């Protein structure tokens, strides 16, 4: 039985901080009215995903 609390690793903390920064930027964009309609957003996601996949090849 382990009695000590495990301390999260630095990598996990950095990952959490990165996620929180991305969420903050998203909230800032919504508050500023910089949003895409749903169809446009999914189209852009597909374009970016395809570009990333093609860059790996």
mmCIF file as Biopython writes it, N, C-alpha, C and O atoms, coordinates in Angstrom:
data_model
#
loop_
_atom_site.group_PDB
_atom_site.id
_atom_site.type_symbol
_atom_site.label_atom_id
_atom_site.label_alt_id
_atom_site.label_comp_id
_atom_site.label_asym_id
_atom_site.label_entity_id
_atom_site.label_seq_id
_atom_site.pdbx_PDB_ins_code
_atom_site.Cartn_x
_atom_site.Cartn_y
_atom_site.Cartn_z
_atom_site.occupancy
_atom_site.B_iso_or_equiv
_atom_site.auth_seq_id
_atom_site.auth_asym_id
_atom_site.pdbx_PDB_model_num
ATOM 1   N N  . UNK A ? 1  ? 0.838   -1.188 0.000   1.0 0.0 1  A 1 
ATOM 2   C CA . UNK A ? 1  ? 0.000   0.000  0.000   1.0 0.0 1  A 1 
ATOM 3   C C  . UNK A ? 1  ? 0.877   1.244  0.000   1.0 0.0 1  A 1 
ATOM 4   O O  . UNK A ? 1  ? 1.808   1.362  0.797   1.0 0.0 1  A 1 
ATOM 5   N N  . UNK A ? 2  ? 0.577   2.143  -0.879  1.0 0.0 2  A 1 
ATOM 6   C CA . UNK A ? 2  ? 1.385   3.350  -1.004  1.0 0.0 2  A 1 
ATOM 7   C C  . UNK A ? 2  ? 0.712   4.488  -0.242  1.0 0.0 2  A 1 
ATOM 8   O O  . UNK A ? 2  ? -0.455  4.804  -0.477  1.0 0.0 2  A 1 
ATOM 9   N N  . UNK A ? 3  ? 1.457   5.092  0.665   1.0 0.0 3  A 1 
ATOM 10  C CA . UNK A ? 3  ? 0.894   6.132  1.515   1.0 0.0 3  A 1 
ATOM 11  C C  . UNK A ? 3  ? 1.227   7.541  1.048   1.0 0.0 3  A 1 
ATOM 12  O O  . UNK A ? 3  ? 0.602   8.507  1.485   1.0 0.0 3  A 1 
ATOM 13  N N  . UNK A ? 4  ? 2.197   7.660  0.173   1.0 0.0 4  A 1 
ATOM 14  C CA . UNK A ? 4  ? 2.601   8.992  -0.274  1.0 0.0 4  A 1 
ATOM 15  C C  . UNK A ? 4  ? 1.842   9.368  -1.537  1.0 0.0 4  A 1 
ATOM 16  O O  . UNK A ? 4  ? 1.524   8.520  -2.370  1.0 0.0 4  A 1 
ATOM 17  N N  . UNK A ? 5  ? 1.566   10.632 -1.656  1.0 0.0 5  A 1 
ATOM 18  C CA . UNK A ? 5  ? 0.878   11.138 -2.845  1.0 0.0 5  A 1 
ATOM 19  C C  . UNK A ? 5  ? 1.892   11.297 -3.964  1.0 0.0 5  A 1 
ATOM 20  O O  . UNK A ? 5  ? 2.963   11.872 -3.769  1.0 0.0 5  A 1 
ATOM 21  N N  . UNK A ? 6  ? 1.551   10.786 -5.129  1.0 0.0 6  A 1 
ATOM 22  C CA . UNK A ? 6  ? 2.449   10.924 -6.274  1.0 0.0 6  A 1 
ATOM 23  C C  . UNK A ? 6  ? 2.418   12.360 -6.773  1.0 0.0 6  A 1 
ATOM 24  O O  . UNK A ? 6  ? 1.346   12.945 -6.929  1.0 0.0 6  A 1 
ATOM 25  N N  . UNK A ? 7  ? 3.579   12.920 -7.021  1.0 0.0 7  A 1 
ATOM 26  C CA . UNK A ? 7  ? 3.702   14.277 -7.533  1.0 0.0 7  A 1 
ATOM 27  C C  . UNK A ? 7  ? 3.669   14.206 -9.056  1.0 0.0 7  A 1 
ATOM 28  O O  . UNK A ? 7  ? 4.443   13.463 -9.659  1.0 0.0 7  A 1 
ATOM 29  N N  . UNK A ? 8  ? 2.769   14.981 -9.688  1.0 0.0 8  A 1 
ATOM 30  C CA . UNK A ? 8  ? 2.720   14.953 -11.160 1.0 0.0 8  A 1 
ATOM 31  C C  . UNK A ? 8  ? 4.063   15.370 -11.755 1.0 0.0 8  A 1 
ATOM 32  O O  . UNK A ? 8  ? 4.771   16.212 -11.204 1.0 0.0 8  A 1 
ATOM 33  N N  . UNK A ? 9  ? 4.389   14.771 -12.871 1.0 0.0 9  A 1 
ATOM 34  C CA . UNK A ? 9  ? 5.655   15.082 -13.523 1.0 0.0 9  A 1 
ATOM 35  C C  . UNK A ? 9  ? 5.583   16.450 -14.188 1.0 0.0 9  A 1 
ATOM 36  O O  . UNK A ? 9  ? 4.500   16.977 -14.443 1.0 0.0 9  A 1 
ATOM 37  N N  . UNK A ? 10 ? 6.726   17.001 -14.458 1.0 0.0 10 A 1 
ATOM 38  C CA . UNK A ? 10 ? 6.806   18.306 -15.116 1.0 0.0 10 A 1 
ATOM 39  C C  . UNK A ? 10 ? 6.133   18.253 -16.482 1.0 0.0 10 A 1 
ATOM 40  O O  . UNK A ? 10 ? 5.454   19.200 -16.877 1.0 0.0 10 A 1 
ATOM 41  N N  . UNK A ? 11 ? 6.320   17.142 -17.211 1.0 0.0 11 A 1 
ATOM 42  C CA . UNK A ? 11 ? 5.703   17.019 -18.536 1.0 0.0 11 A 1 
ATOM 43  C C  . UNK A ? 11 ? 4.182   17.118 -18.434 1.0 0.0 11 A 1 
ATOM 44  O O  . UNK A ? 11 ? 3.540   17.773 -19.255 1.0 0.0 11 A 1 
ATOM 45  N N  . UNK A ? 12 ? 3.616   16.469 -17.430 1.0 0.0 12 A 1 
ATOM 46  C CA . UNK A ? 12 ? 2.163   16.502 -17.250 1.0 0.0 12 A 1 
ATOM 47  C C  . UNK A ? 12 ? 1.705   17.922 -16.909 1.0 0.0 12 A 1 
ATOM 48  O O  . UNK A ? 12 ? 0.674   18.381 -17.399 1.0 0.0 12 A 1 
ATOM 49  N N  . UNK A ? 13 ? 2.475   18.611 -16.067 1.0 0.0 13 A 1 
ATOM 50  C CA . UNK A ? 13 ? 2.140   19.996 -15.726 1.0 0.0 13 A 1 
ATOM 51  C C  . UNK A ? 13 ? 2.221   20.892 -16.955 1.0 0.0 13 A 1 
ATOM 52  O O  . UNK A ? 13 ? 1.357   21.747 -17.156 1.0 0.0 13 A 1 
ATOM 53  N N  . UNK A ? 14 ? 3.246   20.706 -17.775 1.0 0.0 14 A 1 
ATOM 54  C CA . UNK A ? 14 ? 3.385   21.507 -18.993 1.0 0.0 14 A 1 
ATOM 55  C C  . UNK A ? 14 ? 2.232   21.229 -19.952 1.0 0.0 14 A 1 
ATOM 56  O O  . UNK A ? 14 ? 1.717   22.140 -20.600 1.0 0.0 14 A 1 
ATOM 57  N N  . UNK A ? 15 ? 1.836   19.964 -20.035 1.0 0.0 15 A 1 
ATOM 58  C CA . UNK A ? 15 ? 0.720   19.591 -20.902 1.0 0.0 15 A 1 
ATOM 59  C C  . UNK A ? 15 ? -0.570  20.256 -20.415 1.0 0.0 15 A 1 
ATOM 60  O O  . UNK A ? 15 ? -1.354  20.769 -21.215 1.0 0.0 15 A 1 
ATOM 61  N N  . UNK A ? 16 ? -0.781  20.243 -19.099 1.0 0.0 16 A 1 
ATOM 62  C CA . UNK A ? 16 ? -1.973  20.878 -18.533 1.0 0.0 16 A 1 
ATOM 63  C C  . UNK A ? 16 ? -1.955  22.382 -18.771 1.0 0.0 16 A 1 
ATOM 64  O O  . UNK A ? 16 ? -2.982  22.967 -19.115 1.0 0.0 16 A 1 
ATOM 65  N N  . UNK A ? 17 ? -0.800  23.014 -18.591 1.0 0.0 17 A 1 
ATOM 66  C CA . UNK A ? 17 ? -0.689  24.458 -18.815 1.0 0.0 17 A 1 
ATOM 67  C C  . UNK A ? 17 ? -0.965  24.810 -20.270 1.0 0.0 17 A 1 
ATOM 68  O O  . UNK A ? 17 ? -1.618  25.812 -20.561 1.0 0.0 17 A 1 
ATOM 69  N N  . UNK A ? 18 ? -0.464  23.978 -21.185 1.0 0.0 18 A 1 
ATOM 70  C CA . UNK A ? 18 ? -0.698  24.214 -22.614 1.0 0.0 18 A 1 
ATOM 71  C C  . UNK A ? 18 ? -2.195  24.125 -22.925 1.0 0.0 18 A 1 
ATOM 72  O O  . UNK A ? 18 ? -2.737  24.957 -23.652 1.0 0.0 18 A 1 
ATOM 73  N N  . UNK A ? 19 ? -2.846  23.116 -22.372 1.0 0.0 19 A 1 
ATOM 74  C CA . UNK A ? 19 ? -4.283  22.950 -22.588 1.0 0.0 19 A 1 
ATOM 75  C C  . UNK A ? 19 ? -5.056  24.154 -22.046 1.0 0.0 19 A 1 
ATOM 76  O O  . UNK A ? 19 ? -5.973  24.653 -22.698 1.0 0.0 19 A 1 
ATOM 77  N N  . UNK A ? 20 ? -4.683  24.614 -20.860 1.0 0.0 20 A 1 
ATOM 78  C CA . UNK A ? 20 ? -5.367  25.768 -20.275 1.0 0.0 20 A 1 
ATOM 79  C C  . UNK A ? 20 ? -5.154  27.031 -21.108 1.0 0.0 20 A 1 
ATOM 80  O O  . UNK A ? 20 ? -6.072  27.838 -21.248 1.0 0.0 20 A 1 
ATOM 81  N N  . UNK A ? 21 ? -3.943  27.211 -21.665 1.0 0.0 21 A 1 
ATOM 82  C CA . UNK A ? 21 ? -3.682  28.369 -22.522 1.0 0.0 21 A 1 
ATOM 83  C C  . UNK A ? 21 ? -4.534  28.308 -23.790 1.0 0.0 21 A 1 
ATOM 84  O O  . UNK A ? 21 ? -5.062  29.326 -24.236 1.0 0.0 21 A 1 
ATOM 85  N N  . UNK A ? 22 ? -4.667  27.107 -24.369 1.0 0.0 22 A 1 
ATOM 86  C CA . UNK A ? 22 ? -5.495  26.963 -25.573 1.0 0.0 22 A 1 
ATOM 87  C C  . UNK A ? 22 ? -6.954  27.284 -25.265 1.0 0.0 22 A 1 
ATOM 88  O O  . UNK A ? 22 ? -7.626  27.954 -26.050 1.0 0.0 22 A 1 
ATOM 89  N N  . UNK A ? 23 ? -7.441  26.807 -24.127 1.0 0.0 23 A 1 
ATOM 90  C CA . UNK A ? 23 ? -8.818  27.098 -23.745 1.0 0.0 23 A 1 
ATOM 91  C C  . UNK A ? 23 ? -9.020  28.594 -23.513 1.0 0.0 23 A 1 
ATOM 92  O O  . UNK A ? 23 ? -10.040 29.154 -23.913 1.0 0.0 23 A 1 
ATOM 93  N N  . UNK A ? 24 ? -8.054  29.236 -22.871 1.0 0.0 24 A 1 
ATOM 94  C CA . UNK A ? 24 ? -8.136  30.685 -22.644 1.0 0.0 24 A 1 
ATOM 95  C C  . UNK A ? 24 ? -8.204  31.449 -23.962 1.0 0.0 24 A 1 
ATOM 96  O O  . UNK A ? 24 ? -8.986  32.389 -24.101 1.0 0.0 24 A 1 
ATOM 97  N N  . UNK A ? 25 ? -7.381  31.039 -24.930 1.0 0.0 25 A 1 
ATOM 98  C CA . UNK A ? 25 ? -7.406  31.709 -26.239 1.0 0.0 25 A 1 
ATOM 99  C C  . UNK A ? 25 ? -8.754  31.511 -26.917 1.0 0.0 25 A 1 
ATOM 100 O O  . UNK A ? 25 ? -9.285  32.429 -27.541 1.0 0.0 25 A 1 
ATOM 101 N N  . UNK A ? 26 ? -9.306  30.301 -26.791 1.0 0.0 26 A 1 
ATOM 102 C CA . UNK A ? 26 ? -10.613 30.028 -27.384 1.0 0.0 26 A 1 
ATOM 103 C C  . UNK A ? 26 ? -11.705 30.884 -26.767 1.0 0.0 26 A 1 
ATOM 104 O O  . UNK A ? 26 ? -12.572 31.405 -27.469 1.0 0.0 26 A 1 
ATOM 105 N N  . UNK A ? 27 ? -11.657 31.024 -25.451 1.0 0.0 27 A 1 
ATOM 106 C CA . UNK A ? 27 ? -12.639 31.870 -24.766 1.0 0.0 27 A 1 
ATOM 107 C C  . UNK A ? 27 ? -12.465 33.324 -25.186 1.0 0.0 27 A 1 
ATOM 108 O O  . UNK A ? 27 ? -13.446 34.026 -25.428 1.0 0.0 27 A 1 
ATOM 109 N N  . UNK A ? 28 ? -11.211 33.775 -25.271 1.0 0.0 28 A 1 
ATOM 110 C CA . UNK A ? 28 ? -10.946 35.151 -25.722 1.0 0.0 28 A 1 
ATOM 111 C C  . UNK A ? 28 ? -11.508 35.385 -27.121 1.0 0.0 28 A 1 
ATOM 112 O O  . UNK A ? 28 ? -12.102 36.429 -27.391 1.0 0.0 28 A 1 
ATOM 113 N N  . UNK A ? 29 ? -11.317 34.404 -28.015 1.0 0.0 29 A 1 
ATOM 114 C CA . UNK A ? 29 ? -11.840 34.528 -29.380 1.0 0.0 29 A 1 
ATOM 115 C C  . UNK A ? 29 ? -13.364 34.627 -29.380 1.0 0.0 29 A 1 
ATOM 116 O O  . UNK A ? 29 ? -13.935 35.443 -30.103 1.0 0.0 29 A 1 
ATOM 117 N N  . UNK A ? 30 ? -14.021 33.796 -28.569 1.0 0.0 30 A 1 
ATOM 118 C CA . UNK A ? 30 ? -15.484 33.838 -28.513 1.0 0.0 30 A 1 
ATOM 119 C C  . UNK A ? 30 ? -15.971 35.178 -27.979 1.0 0.0 30 A 1 
ATOM 120 O O  . UNK A ? 30 ? -16.928 35.750 -28.501 1.0 0.0 30 A 1 
ATOM 121 N N  . UNK A ? 31 ? -15.311 35.677 -26.939 1.0 0.0 31 A 1 
ATOM 122 C CA . UNK A ? 31 ? -15.715 36.967 -26.368 1.0 0.0 31 A 1 
ATOM 123 C C  . UNK A ? 31 ? -15.507 38.114 -27.354 1.0 0.0 31 A 1 
ATOM 124 O O  . UNK A ? 31 ? -16.250 39.096 -27.336 1.0 0.0 31 A 1 
ATOM 125 N N  . UNK A ? 32 ? -14.499 37.989 -28.209 1.0 0.0 32 A 1 
ATOM 126 C CA . UNK A ? 32 ? -14.216 39.039 -29.193 1.0 0.0 32 A 1 
ATOM 127 C C  . UNK A ? 32 ? -15.032 38.862 -30.474 1.0 0.0 32 A 1 
ATOM 128 O O  . UNK A ? 32 ? -14.933 39.681 -31.387 1.0 0.0 32 A 1 
ATOM 129 N N  . UNK A ? 33 ? -15.835 37.802 -30.546 1.0 0.0 33 A 1 
ATOM 130 C CA . UNK A ? 33 ? -16.666 37.577 -31.721 1.0 0.0 33 A 1 
ATOM 131 C C  . UNK A ? 33 ? -15.931 36.936 -32.878 1.0 0.0 33 A 1 
ATOM 132 O O  . UNK A ? 33 ? -16.406 36.975 -34.013 1.0 0.0 33 A 1 
ATOM 133 N N  . UNK A ? 34 ? -14.772 36.342 -32.605 1.0 0.0 34 A 1 
ATOM 134 C CA . UNK A ? 34 ? -14.002 35.680 -33.670 1.0 0.0 34 A 1 
ATOM 135 C C  . UNK A ? 34 ? -14.342 34.188 -33.683 1.0 0.0 34 A 1 
ATOM 136 O O  . UNK A ? 34 ? -13.537 33.350 -33.279 1.0 0.0 34 A 1 
ATOM 137 N N  . UNK A ? 35 ? -15.536 33.881 -34.151 1.0 0.0 35 A 1 
ATOM 138 C CA . UNK A ? 35 ? -15.979 32.496 -34.220 1.0 0.0 35 A 1 
ATOM 139 C C  . UNK A ? 35 ? -16.329 32.142 -35.660 1.0 0.0 35 A 1 
ATOM 140 O O  . UNK A ? 35 ? -16.746 32.997 -36.441 1.0 0.0 35 A 1 
ATOM 141 N N  . UNK A ? 36 ? -16.155 30.875 -35.996 1.0 0.0 36 A 1 
ATOM 142 C CA . UNK A ? 36 ? -16.560 30.387 -37.309 1.0 0.0 36 A 1 
ATOM 143 C C  . UNK A ? 36 ? -17.886 29.656 -37.169 1.0 0.0 36 A 1 
ATOM 144 O O  . UNK A ? 36 ? -18.140 29.029 -36.140 1.0 0.0 36 A 1 
ATOM 145 N N  . UNK A ? 37 ? -18.734 29.726 -38.188 1.0 0.0 37 A 1 
ATOM 146 C CA . UNK A ? 37 ? -19.916 28.865 -38.182 1.0 0.0 37 A 1 
ATOM 147 C C  . UNK A ? 37 ? -19.465 27.399 -38.136 1.0 0.0 37 A 1 
ATOM 148 O O  . UNK A ? 37 ? -18.365 27.074 -38.581 1.0 0.0 37 A 1 
ATOM 149 N N  . UNK A ? 38 ? -20.300 26.534 -37.608 1.0 0.0 38 A 1 
ATOM 150 C CA . UNK A ? 38 ? -19.931 25.140 -37.373 1.0 0.0 38 A 1 
ATOM 151 C C  . UNK A ? 38 ? -19.399 24.444 -38.623 1.0 0.0 38 A 1 
ATOM 152 O O  . UNK A ? 38 ? -18.372 23.769 -38.561 1.0 0.0 38 A 1 
ATOM 153 N N  . UNK A ? 39 ? -20.082 24.599 -39.750 1.0 0.0 39 A 1 
ATOM 154 C CA . UNK A ? 39 ? -19.633 23.939 -40.981 1.0 0.0 39 A 1 
ATOM 155 C C  . UNK A ? 39 ? -18.255 24.434 -41.401 1.0 0.0 39 A 1 
ATOM 156 O O  . UNK A ? 39 ? -17.404 23.642 -41.806 1.0 0.0 39 A 1 
ATOM 157 N N  . UNK A ? 40 ? -18.034 25.736 -41.307 1.0 0.0 40 A 1 
ATOM 158 C CA . UNK A ? 40 ? -16.734 26.302 -41.666 1.0 0.0 40 A 1 
ATOM 159 C C  . UNK A ? 40 ? -15.641 25.810 -40.724 1.0 0.0 40 A 1 
ATOM 160 O O  . UNK A ? 40 ? -14.516 25.549 -41.151 1.0 0.0 40 A 1 
ATOM 161 N N  . UNK A ? 41 ? -15.973 25.685 -39.454 1.0 0.0 41 A 1 
ATOM 162 C CA . UNK A ? 41 ? -14.989 25.218 -38.476 1.0 0.0 41 A 1 
ATOM 163 C C  . UNK A ? 41 ? -14.562 23.786 -38.792 1.0 0.0 41 A 1 
ATOM 164 O O  . UNK A ? 41 ? -13.371 23.478 -38.769 1.0 0.0 41 A 1 
ATOM 165 N N  . UNK A ? 42 ? -15.522 22.910 -39.088 1.0 0.0 42 A 1 
ATOM 166 C CA . UNK A ? 42 ? -15.172 21.526 -39.403 1.0 0.0 42 A 1 
ATOM 167 C C  . UNK A ? 42 ? -14.418 21.428 -40.724 1.0 0.0 42 A 1 
ATOM 168 O O  . UNK A ? 42 ? -13.535 20.583 -40.871 1.0 0.0 42 A 1 
ATOM 169 N N  . UNK A ? 43 ? -14.756 22.278 -41.678 1.0 0.0 43 A 1 
ATOM 170 C CA . UNK A ? 43 ? -14.030 22.298 -42.949 1.0 0.0 43 A 1 
ATOM 171 C C  . UNK A ? 43 ? -12.573 22.702 -42.706 1.0 0.0 43 A 1 
ATOM 172 O O  . UNK A ? 43 ? -11.657 22.110 -43.276 1.0 0.0 43 A 1 
ATOM 173 N N  . UNK A ? 44 ? -12.366 23.705 -41.865 1.0 0.0 44 A 1 
ATOM 174 C CA . UNK A ? 44 ? -11.007 24.168 -41.554 1.0 0.0 44 A 1 
ATOM 175 C C  . UNK A ? 44 ? -10.226 23.082 -40.816 1.0 0.0 44 A 1 
ATOM 176 O O  . UNK A ? 44 ? -9.043  22.876 -41.089 1.0 0.0 44 A 1 
ATOM 177 N N  . UNK A ? 45 ? -10.874 22.390 -39.889 1.0 0.0 45 A 1 
ATOM 178 C CA . UNK A ? 45 ? -10.221 21.288 -39.173 1.0 0.0 45 A 1 
ATOM 179 C C  . UNK A ? 45 ? -9.767  20.224 -40.155 1.0 0.0 45 A 1 
ATOM 180 O O  . UNK A ? 45 ? -8.649  19.719 -40.051 1.0 0.0 45 A 1 
ATOM 181 N N  . UNK A ? 46 ? -10.624 19.878 -41.108 1.0 0.0 46 A 1 
ATOM 182 C CA . UNK A ? 46 ? -10.276 18.871 -42.110 1.0 0.0 46 A 1 
ATOM 183 C C  . UNK A ? 46 ? -9.095  19.331 -42.954 1.0 0.0 46 A 1 
ATOM 184 O O  . UNK A ? 46 ? -8.187  18.548 -43.232 1.0 0.0 46 A 1 
ATOM 185 N N  . UNK A ? 47 ? -9.103  20.596 -43.362 1.0 0.0 47 A 1 
ATOM 186 C CA . UNK A ? 47 ? -7.987  21.128 -44.158 1.0 0.0 47 A 1 
ATOM 187 C C  . UNK A ? 47 ? -6.675  21.057 -43.382 1.0 0.0 47 A 1 
ATOM 188 O O  . UNK A ? 47 ? -5.651  20.638 -43.921 1.0 0.0 47 A 1 
ATOM 189 N N  . UNK A ? 48 ? -6.709  21.464 -42.126 1.0 0.0 48 A 1 
ATOM 190 C CA . UNK A ? 48 ? -5.491  21.446 -41.312 1.0 0.0 48 A 1 
ATOM 191 C C  . UNK A ? 48 ? -5.000  20.022 -41.071 1.0 0.0 48 A 1 
ATOM 192 O O  . UNK A ? 48 ? -3.798  19.759 -41.116 1.0 0.0 48 A 1 
ATOM 193 N N  . UNK A ? 49 ? -5.932  19.105 -40.816 1.0 0.0 49 A 1 
ATOM 194 C CA . UNK A ? 49 ? -5.565  17.705 -40.597 1.0 0.0 49 A 1 
ATOM 195 C C  . UNK A ? 49 ? -4.933  17.119 -41.854 1.0 0.0 49 A 1 
ATOM 196 O O  . UNK A ? 49 ? -3.915  16.431 -41.777 1.0 0.0 49 A 1 
ATOM 197 N N  . UNK A ? 50 ? -5.536  17.392 -43.019 1.0 0.0 50 A 1 
ATOM 198 C CA . UNK A ? 50 ? -4.990  16.888 -44.281 1.0 0.0 50 A 1 
ATOM 199 C C  . UNK A ? 50 ? -3.604  17.468 -44.551 1.0 0.0 50 A 1 
ATOM 200 O O  . UNK A ? 50 ? -2.703  16.754 -44.992 1.0 0.0 50 A 1 
ATOM 201 N N  . UNK A ? 51 ? -3.436  18.758 -44.286 1.0 0.0 51 A 1 
ATOM 202 C CA . UNK A ? 51 ? -2.128  19.392 -44.500 1.0 0.0 51 A 1 
ATOM 203 C C  . UNK A ? 51 ? -1.075  18.773 -43.592 1.0 0.0 51 A 1 
ATOM 204 O O  . UNK A ? 51 ? 0.059   18.553 -44.017 1.0 0.0 51 A 1 
ATOM 205 N N  . UNK A ? 52 ? -1.437  18.492 -42.357 1.0 0.0 52 A 1 
ATOM 206 C CA . UNK A ? 52 ? -0.485  17.883 -41.419 1.0 0.0 52 A 1 
ATOM 207 C C  . UNK A ? 52 ? -0.111  16.473 -41.867 1.0 0.0 52 A 1 
ATOM 208 O O  . UNK A ? 52 ? 1.056   16.085 -41.813 1.0 0.0 52 A 1 
ATOM 209 N N  . UNK A ? 53 ? -1.116  15.709 -42.311 1.0 0.0 53 A 1 
ATOM 210 C CA . UNK A ? 53 ? -0.843  14.345 -42.789 1.0 0.0 53 A 1 
ATOM 211 C C  . UNK A ? 53 ? 0.054   14.369 -44.021 1.0 0.0 53 A 1 
ATOM 212 O O  . UNK A ? 53 ? 0.980   13.566 -44.130 1.0 0.0 53 A 1 
ATOM 213 N N  . UNK A ? 54 ? -0.213  15.278 -44.943 1.0 0.0 54 A 1 
ATOM 214 C CA . UNK A ? 54 ? 0.585   15.370 -46.162 1.0 0.0 54 A 1 
ATOM 215 C C  . UNK A ? 54 ? 2.005   15.828 -45.866 1.0 0.0 54 A 1 
ATOM 216 O O  . UNK A ? 54 ? 2.934   15.456 -46.583 1.0 0.0 54 A 1 
ATOM 217 N N  . UNK A ? 55 ? 2.184   16.617 -44.838 1.0 0.0 55 A 1 
ATOM 218 C CA . UNK A ? 55 ? 3.524   17.092 -44.477 1.0 0.0 55 A 1 
ATOM 219 C C  . UNK A ? 55 ? 4.388   15.954 -43.947 1.0 0.0 55 A 1 
ATOM 220 O O  . UNK A ? 55 ? 5.611   15.984 -44.085 1.0 0.0 55 A 1 
ATOM 221 N N  . UNK A ? 56 ? 3.758   14.957 -43.345 1.0 0.0 56 A 1 
ATOM 222 C CA . UNK A ? 56 ? 4.510   13.816 -42.801 1.0 0.0 56 A 1 
ATOM 223 C C  . UNK A ? 56 ? 4.999   12.883 -43.893 1.0 0.0 56 A 1 
ATOM 224 O O  . UNK A ? 56 ? 5.995   12.183 -43.712 1.0 0.0 56 A 1 
ATOM 225 N N  . UNK A ? 57 ? 4.308   12.865 -45.025 1.0 0.0 57 A 1 
ATOM 226 C CA . UNK A ? 57 ? 4.647   11.921 -46.104 1.0 0.0 57 A 1 
ATOM 227 C C  . UNK A ? 57 ? 5.833   12.392 -46.886 1.0 0.0 57 A 1 
ATOM 228 O O  . UNK A ? 57 ? 6.256   11.723 -47.828 1.0 0.0 57 A 1 
#
